[in-house]
Amino acid sequence: MLDLFAFREFREGLAMMRDGDADKAMTLLRQASERDPENPYYLSYYGLSLAYAEGKWADAERLCHTAVCRARRQAQLHLNLAEVYAASGRKQAAADALALGLHYVPDDMRLQTEMGKLATRRPPVLRFLPRSHGLNHILGIARHRLLSALPRRKWLTVRESQA
C-alpha cells in the first residue's frame, strides 16, 4: 500500500535535488525511505542525495545498488547508480552500471545517451584539423575498420606452463 506521507516527502526531496539543495533533499528522502524501506526509488534517490550532500560514496553506492537489485528493469535506478559512480570519479564502474542497465532495458534512450557520454574516443586522425572535418571523419571510419579487422595481439595472451 502506498504511504502518502512517504510519497509527499519523496516528491519534495526530488524537487529540492532538482533545485540543487542536496542537504535538505537528503533529509526528506531519508524520511521517505525509512517510512517505506522496500521502495527501490526511495532508496536510490536517498543514496544519490547522500552522495552529493555528504560525499559518503560507499553508503550511497550500497543504497543505489540495493535499489537496482530490487528492480532491475527500472532504467532510472541504473542511471542513479551510474551517477554516484561518476560523481565519485569511478567512470569505469559507471559505464559498467549503465551496461548492466542496457542488458535489462536495451531500448531505453536515457541509458544509451549516458553510455555515449562516458565512452572514450580516440583522438582525431589528423589532429591539426577539427574532429568534425570531413577528412577526419572518413579517415576515422577507415581506422576503425582496419583496427576491427586486425587480429588481436596473440603474444599478449597468457599461456599455460608446460612444466
Beta strands, then each sheet from edge to edge (+ up, - down):
end
